[in-house]
């Protein structure tokens, strides 16, 4: 009879931990847990949150812990936990003021080119995660077609809401002709709460942003605007006679000797970005223009941190 081979010791298999979302890597998620939004102004609402009330005292009823971030008041560090884990955590209390973070994603047809909508969804996931883990109240809005109801994630807060936020963003589809200014106007008809409005768009619209930005400012929302442009928009490779087709309206424009106009195009694109930045700055907001080809980690942990958007 054939001899039975001796049993072999089971081999250890190294498995990669499952990702919480397909939008961001596990490494990025771990780094985001230690960051928070850093607005110029403290625009908060008198309900539970992690921002200390500007007037009066706060409740002494303990609510939760979060990681310490540079600039936090050391009076709220739990030194008992620090002595055991050698890692600082900040105690949160109920009835501290909360900041409402409004995520507004442009999902129109122009965002479908070269991963622009993907970058917008990834950045929304990152800003939303930072806010939820820091006990902020987060809502998300996406505009597609004029006259249709906007896709909407109702306000939520806490780590338990991460799955809801990621599911909303992962299922977000693009297409339509709703401009970013129309989206802002539609969202503000239902939005309530002071804090930060994160605008994610290519801002390629014929509408005027000034009125919408004024409304955001008047509603007590500090503007964080991110313009996302594709490589073809940043450095178009055209020559000869070209027909341009508007992806949202279907209108066409015939151009002869397109290569001769590239200098004018770049001047206009740069001037438009500067105009948006000036309009945001006038309302004490911020503006950043990025390419959809740039890695999302580079945008978050390099550009945003360098310009003080997060800390």
Secondary structure by P-SEA (a helix, b strand, c coil): cccccccccbbbbbbccccccccccaaaaaaaaacccccccccccccccccccccbbbbccccccccccccccccccaaaaaaaccbbbbbbbcccbbbbbbbbbbccccccccaaaaaaaaaaaaaaaaaaaabbbbbbbbbcccccccccccccccccaaaaaaaaaaaccccccccaaaaaaaaaaccccbbbbbbbccccccccaaaaaaaaaaabbbbbbbbbbcccccccccccbbbbbcccccbbbbbcccccaaaaaaaaaaaaaaaaaaaaaaacbbbbbbbcccccccccccccccccccc
